[in-house]
Amino acid sequence: MPSLRWQKVPDSQPESRRKTAPLEAGRSEGRGRSTEQTVFSCGQGTPAAGRLRMGRLGREMLSFFFILVPVYLHGALLQEAGPARHRKPFFEKLRRLEEQFRRFQEVTLTHLQRIASNYNLSYNIDARFQSLAQESQAVALAVNQSQATVQGDLGHLKTWMRKTQRRSRKVDSRLLALGAALSEGSKQRSRERKEQEAQRAALSSLALDVQALRDMLARLTPLVQSQGARLAALEGQLQVTDLGTTAPGPTPARLPAQPGPPSPSSPKPQWGRQALRASPEPRDPPQDFSGHLPGMREPPGPGSRRAWPPERPGEICNVGPVLIFPNASTENVVLLSPGFLSGLRALSVCSWVRTASSHLGTLLSYATEENDNKLVLHGRDSLVPGSIHFVIGDPAFRELPLQPLLDGQWHHVCVIWTSILGKYWLHVDRRLVATGSRFREGYEIPPGGSLVLGQEQDSVGGGFDSSEAFVGSMAGLAIWDRVLVPGEVSDLATGKEHPTGTILTLANATLLGGFVQRANCTCLELCP
């Protein structure tokens, strides 16, 4: 058996070998990369499977090494026996194999380290995924809660917007009605101005006629005086003739001297003055036409208060129950039931009212599904103190002056309306303080609505506002479906007689809300 010897082979390669070395290195690098991919793919999955694959790979590498060593030794022996030129390529290949094996070991170690780090990273990723899932659930819950809150806020905002739109429509309609009323008032004032001018023209023409009559009378006066003088002369001649034919006897009584021609300073005969007074027509005293002009109110005379003596509250008795509204709470409301059972083309509302507030508030409000202001006696703090809006079928209204009611005393108020020519009247303590026409002419107040006292309805039975609430007391309230004549209003205000035909009274009050109190007193001075 030949002996084995290690010889140092010089590092000399043919030119062709040096040229193909990079290609072989690339192939070996490619093989190492494929091996790297294989190891990486084997490292995927669970940690136990990774360790199992790593052990199997180690065993395969050892078996490969054990096979490679005998082959190497056998080749060395053959190279020892062969010529030297055959041993040199073999050692070169062996050296390359050693280098590739070393690289393979390094790549394998690197991939094993990466597999271990990937395992730790996957474990951390699972924990992070769980925490992210919990956070996403918490975020979803918070989003649902915030969505519910936003939905509630949107609902409140929609309700507020609807109320605001409804109130803005009411304000717009009232402004339109106010503009129409102002235009109508300006037209009426222009008509009154034209009528006044016509009256002035008539008066001036009448004054001219009177002046002409005076001039004619002044021209006729000298003629009448001359005729009187001639008659006096004829009378004197007649007396002289009678004396000449009388028989002689006692001296007759002294006759009046014969009047001569009248002088401007001499007095006229008595009969002449009688004739002058009787000749013209008796003239009436000068009349004041200003009181008869339309649109002008006659000022009260000195005896007007005596003609309408005011009634003291203590003298009014048997007015029925009294309702007391102590404050401006929106819960202070009184419902009159069953309301209007049929349509109304005429209406009379009368009541005793006492308030010490700076404004009247709403005395009565009637609302339907179609319109929440079908009939309203409406006052609020933004209006002129003591004035209320008399509304029939919003937006039409008239502003009524009720300033005397703010003195804290009992006052009797009657509001009357008819669809015939749209006339309306306002009586306060038996006095007519306001009237007009063409207000809802031909209109009919429909039945089936909600009728309340003390509050103004923005919806049927609700939508109250404290600035429109009534604060004070009401007594003897009654509603008729006809027009009360002034005599009936006077009897009602003085407590003499209650007109027949009422359709609603305070006896129909079925619901007292909030702090409203109901009291029974014999006379108004005893009412709280």
TIZADREN-926915 format. One record per residue (C-alpha): residue in one letter; x, y, z. Coordinates in steps of 0.25 Angstrom, whole numbers, padded with zeros to 4 digits, always signed. Last residue first. Example, Ala and Ser with C-alpha at 12.3 -4.5 7.8 and 13.67 -1.06 7.14 Angstrom:
s+0055-0004+0029 a+0049-0018+0031 
//
This chain:
p-0432+0349+0185 c-0446+0352+0183 l-0454+0359+0194 e-0454+0372+0186 l-0460+0364+0174 c-0472+0360+0182 t-0478+0346+0186 c-0464+0339+0185 n-0461+0325+0180 a-0446+0322+0178 r-0438+0313+0168 q-0423+0313+0169 v-0413+0312+0157 f-0399+0307+0162 g-0396+0297+0151 g-0408+0292+0143 l-0424+0293+0145 l-0431+0284+0136 t-0446+0283+0134 a-0450+0298+0133 n-0464+0297+0128 a-0470+0305+0140 l-0461+0316+0135 t-0471+0319+0124 l-0474+0313+0110 i-0485+0314+0100 t-0493+0325+0107 g-0507+0328+0101 t-0513+0337+0111 p-0507+0351+0116 h-0504+0352+0131 e-0512+0363+0137 k-0509+0374+0147 g-0494+0372+0150 t-0490+0385+0145 a-0481+0380+0134 l-0491+0370+0130 d-0502+0380+0129 s-0493+0390+0121 v-0489+0379+0111 e-0504+0375+0110 g-0507+0389+0107 p-0496+0391+0097 v-0501+0379+0089 l-0494+0365+0090 v-0490+0359+0077 r-0493+0344+0076 d-0486+0331+0079 w-0484+0335+0093 i-0472+0333+0103 a-0472+0335+0118 l-0461+0339+0128 g-0467+0343+0141 a-0453+0344+0148 m-0439+0345+0144 s-0427+0347+0153 g-0412+0351+0150 v-0400+0347+0143 f-0403+0343+0128 a-0392+0335+0121 e-0385+0340+0108 s-0371+0342+0113 s-0373+0328+0120 d-0374+0321+0106 f-0383+0309+0104 g-0382+0299+0093 g-0394+0291+0097 g-0408+0287+0096 v-0409+0287+0081 s-0395+0294+0077 d-0389+0308+0079 q-0400+0310+0089 e-0401+0323+0097 q-0403+0322+0112 g-0413+0327+0122 l-0426+0321+0118 v-0427+0309+0108 l-0436+0304+0097 s-0431+0292+0088 g-0438+0290+0075 g-0450+0283+0070 p-0458+0294+0063 p-0454+0304+0052 i-0454+0319+0053 e-0462+0324+0041 y-0457+0336+0032 g-0466+0344+0024 e-0458+0357+0027 r-0446+0354+0035 f-0444+0368+0040 r-0451+0377+0030 s-0456+0386+0041 g-0452+0394+0053 t-0454+0398+0068 a-0447+0402+0080 v-0449+0408+0094 l-0464+0406+0095 r-0467+0408+0110 r-0474+0398+0119 d-0462+0396+0128 v-0453+0393+0115 h-0461+0390+0103 l-0454+0386+0090 w-0462+0384+0077 y-0460+0377+0064 k-0466+0377+0050 g-0461+0367+0039 l-0472+0372+0029 i-0481+0361+0035 s-0471+0352+0041 t-0474+0357+0055 w-0465+0360+0066 i-0467+0365+0081 v-0456+0366+0092 c-0461+0370+0105 v-0453+0374+0117 h-0457+0377+0131 h-0446+0383+0140 w-0442+0379+0154 q-0430+0387+0160 g-0415+0385+0159 d-0413+0397+0150 l-0409+0390+0138 l-0423+0389+0132 p-0424+0403+0128 q-0413+0400+0117 l-0422+0391+0109 p-0420+0396+0095 l-0424+0386+0084 e-0415+0381+0073 r-0422+0375+0061 f-0418+0361+0056 a-0418+0353+0043 p-0406+0343+0042 d-0412+0335+0048 g-0427+0331+0047 i-0433+0341+0057 v-0423+0348+0065 f-0426+0360+0075 h-0412+0364+0079 i-0410+0371+0093 s-0406+0384+0098 g-0404+0388+0112 p-0389+0391+0111 v-0385+0392+0096 l-0381+0378+0092 s-0368+0370+0095 d-0373+0366+0109 r-0384+0357+0103 g-0399+0358+0100 h-0409+0350+0092 l-0424+0349+0092 v-0423+0337+0082 l-0433+0330+0072 k-0428+0321+0061 n-0414+0322+0066 d-0408+0308+0065 n-0413+0306+0051 e-0417+0293+0044 e-0416+0284+0056 t-0425+0294+0064 a-0421+0304+0074 y-0430+0314+0083 s-0422+0323+0092 l-0428+0332+0103 l-0423+0343+0113 t-0408+0343+0108 g-0399+0352+0115 l-0404+0366+0121 h-0391+0373+0122 s-0384+0381+0133 s-0391+0371+0143 a-0401+0376+0154 t-0412+0368+0148 r-0428+0368+0149 v-0437+0363+0139 w-0453+0362+0139 s-0457+0354+0127 c-0464+0356+0113 v-0462+0348+0100 s-0473+0351+0089 l-0472+0343+0076 a-0478+0343+0062 r-0476+0333+0050 l-0473+0321+0059 g-0472+0307+0055 s-0478+0296+0064 l-0474+0289+0076 f-0464+0300+0081 g-0457+0295+0093 p-0461+0282+0101 s-0454+0286+0110 l-0447+0299+0115 l-0432+0296+0119 v-0425+0304+0129 v-0410+0306+0129 n-0399+0310+0139 e-0389+0300+0135 t-0381+0310+0127 s-0378+0318+0140 a-0381+0333+0139 n-0386+0334+0153 p-0398+0334+0162 f-0409+0331+0152 i-0422+0332+0160 l-0435+0327+0155 v-0448+0332+0161 p-0462+0325+0161 g-0475+0332+0159 v-0478+0347+0157 n-0489+0347+0167 c-0485+0361+0172 i-0480+0375+0166 e-0482+0386+0176 g-0468+0384+0183 p-0461+0386+0170 r-0466+0400+0169 e-0474+0404+0157 p-0470+0416+0149 p-0481+0426+0146 w-0483+0427+0131 a-0491+0440+0129 r-0484+0446+0141 r-0471+0443+0134 s-0475+0449+0121 g-0480+0461+0127 p-0468+0470+0125 g-0468+0465+0110 p-0460+0454+0105 p-0453+0457+0092 e-0460+0452+0079 r-0452+0442+0072 m-0448+0446+0057 g-0448+0434+0047 p-0460+0439+0040 l-0463+0454+0041 h-0475+0456+0051 g-0468+0462+0062 s-0461+0472+0053 f-0474+0478+0049 d-0475+0487+0061 q-0489+0494+0059 p-0491+0509+0059 p-0504+0512+0066 d-0516+0511+0057 r-0521+0523+0049 p-0536+0527+0050 e-0541+0529+0036 p-0540+0544+0031 s-0553+0553+0031 a-0557+0551+0046 r-0546+0559+0052 l-0547+0570+0042 a-0562+0571+0044 q-0561+0571+0059 r-0551+0583+0058 g-0561+0590+0049 w-0572+0588+0058 q-0564+0594+0069 p-0561+0607+0061 k-0546+0609+0058 p-0538+0618+0067 s-0532+0631+0062 s-0517+0631+0060 p-0517+0628+0045 s-0529+0637+0043 p-0543+0634+0040 p-0551+0644+0033 g-0560+0650+0043 p-0569+0644+0053 q-0582+0651+0056 a-0583+0654+0071 p-0591+0645+0079 l-0604+0649+0082 r-0608+0657+0094 a-0621+0653+0100 p-0633+0660+0094 t-0637+0673+0099 p-0651+0673+0102 g-0661+0675+0091 p-0662+0679+0077 a-0666+0668+0067 t-0656+0659+0060 t-0654+0660+0045 g-0640+0668+0046 l-0635+0658+0056 d-0637+0646+0047 t-0630+0652+0036 v-0618+0656+0045 q-0617+0641+0049 l-0617+0636+0035 q-0606+0646+0031 g-0598+0640+0043 e-0600+0626+0038 l-0595+0629+0024 a-0583+0635+0030 a-0580+0623+0038 l-0582+0614+0026 r-0572+0622+0018 a-0562+0621+0029 g-0564+0606+0030 q-0562+0605+0015 s-0549+0613+0016 q-0544+0603+0027 v-0548+0591+0019 l-0540+0597+0007 p-0528+0600+0016 t-0528+0585+0021 l-0529+0579+0008 r-0514+0582+0004 a-0509+0576+0017 l-0518+0564+0016 m-0512+0561+0002 d-0498+0563+0008 r-0501+0554+0019 l-0507+0543+0010 a-0494+0544+0001 q-0486+0542+0014 v-0494+0530+0017 d-0492+0524+0003 l-0477+0526+0004 a-0477+0520+0018 l-0485+0508+0012 s-0474+0507+0001 s-0463+0507+0011 l-0470+0496+0019 a-0472+0488+0007 a-0458+0489+0003 r-0454+0486+0017 q-0463+0474+0017 a-0457+0470+0004 e-0443+0472+0010 q-0447+0464+0022 e-0452+0453+0013 k-0439+0453+0005 r-0431+0452+0018 e-0441+0441+0023 r-0438+0433+0010 s-0423+0435+0012 r-0424+0431+0026 q-0431+0418+0021 k-0421+0416+0011 s-0410+0418+0021 g-0417+0408+0031 e-0419+0398+0020 s-0404+0399+0017 l-0401+0398+0032 a-0410+0386+0033 a-0404+0379+0021 g-0390+0382+0027 l-0395+0376+0041 a-0401+0364+0034 l-0387+0362+0027 l-0380+0364+0040 r-0389+0354+0046 s-0387+0344+0035 d-0372+0346+0037 v-0373+0344+0052 k-0381+0332+0051 r-0372+0326+0040 s-0360+0329+0049 r-0367+0323+0061 r-0370+0310+0053 q-0355+0310+0048 t-0350+0312+0062 k-0359+0301+0067 r-0354+0292+0055 m-0340+0295+0058 w-0341+0292+0073 t-0347+0279+0069 k-0336+0276+0059 l-0325+0280+0069 h-0331+0271+0080 g-0331+0259+0070 l-0317+0263+0065 d-0312+0263+0080 g-0318+0249+0082 q-0312+0244+0069 v-0298+0250+0074 t-0300+0243+0087 a-0303+0229+0080 q-0291+0231+0071 s-0282+0234+0082 q-0286+0222+0089 n-0285+0213+0077 v-0271+0220+0074 a-0267+0217+0089 l-0271+0202+0087 a-0263+0201+0074 v-0251+0207+0080 a-0252+0197+0092 q-0253+0186+0082 s-0241+0191+0073 e-0233+0192+0086 q-0236+0178+0090 a-0232+0173+0075 l-0220+0182+0076 s-0216+0175+0089 q-0218+0161+0083 f-0210+0165+0070 r-0199+0170+0079 a-0198+0157+0086 d-0198+0150+0073 i-0187+0159+0068 n-0178+0157+0080 y-0179+0142+0077 s-0176+0144+0063 l-0164+0153+0066 n-0158+0142+0076 y-0160+0132+0065 n-0154+0141+0054 s-0141+0143+0063 a-0139+0128+0064 i-0141+0126+0049 r-0131+0137+0047 q-0121+0131+0056 l-0123+0118+0048 h-0122+0125+0035 t-0108+0131+0039 l-0103+0118+0044 t-0107+0111+0031 v-0100+0122+0023 e-0088+0121+0031 q-0088+0105+0030 f-0090+0106+0015 r-0079+0116+0014 r-0070+0106+0021 f-0075+0095+0012 q-0072+0104+0000 e-0058+0107+0004 e-0056+0092+0007 l-0061+0088-0007 r-0052+0099-0013 r-0040+0093-0006 l-0044+0079-0011 k-0046+0084-0025 e-0032+0090-0025 f-0026+0078-0018 f-0032+0069-0030 p-0027+0079-0040 k-0012+0078-0035 r-0012+0063-0034 h-0013+0060-0049 r+0000+0068-0052 a+0007+0061-0041 p+0006+0047-0048 g-0002+0037-0042 a+0000+0029-0030 e-0001+0040-0020 q-0013+0045-0028 l-0020+0032-0026 l-0017+0032-0012 a-0022+0046-0010 g-0035+0042-0018 h-0037+0031-0008 l-0035+0040+0003 y-0045+0050-0002 v-0055+0040-0005 p-0053+0034+0009 v-0056+0049+0014 l-0068+0052+0006 i-0076+0041+0010 f-0074+0044+0025 f-0077+0059+0022 f-0090+0056+0015 s-0094+0047+0026 l-0091+0059+0036 m-0099+0068+0027 e-0111+0059+0026 r-0110+0058+0041 g-0110+0073+0043 l-0122+0075+0033 r-0130+0065+0041 g-0127+0072+0054 m-0131+0086+0048 r-0144+0080+0043 l-0148+0075+0056 r-0144+0089+0062 g-0153+0096+0052 a-0165+0086+0055 a-0164+0089+0070 p-0163+0104+0067 t-0176+0104+0059 g-0176+0107+0044 q-0165+0113+0036 g-0150+0108+0038 c-0151+0099+0027 s-0154+0110+0017 f-0141+0117+0022 v-0133+0105+0021 t-0137+0102+0007 q-0135+0117+0003 e-0121+0117+0009 t-0119+0104+0001 s-0123+0111-0011 r-0114+0123-0008 g-0102+0113-0005 r-0105+0107-0019 g-0105+0121-0025 e-0092+0124-0018 s-0086+0111-0023 r-0091+0115-0037 g-0085+0129-0036 a-0072+0124-0030 e-0072+0114-0042 l-0074+0126-0052 p-0064+0134-0045 a-0054+0123-0046 t-0056+0121-0061 k-0046+0131-0065 r-0035+0127-0055 r-0037+0112-0060 s-0035+0117-0074 e-0022+0124-0071 p-0017+0112-0064 q-0016+0111-0049 s-0004+0113-0040 d-0005+0113-0026 p+0007+0104-0023 v+0003+0090-0018 k+0008+0087-0004 q+0010+0073-0003 w+0003+0064+0007 r+0008+0049+0006 l+0001+0036+0007 s+0009+0023+0007 p+0006+0013-0004 m+0000+0000+0000 
//
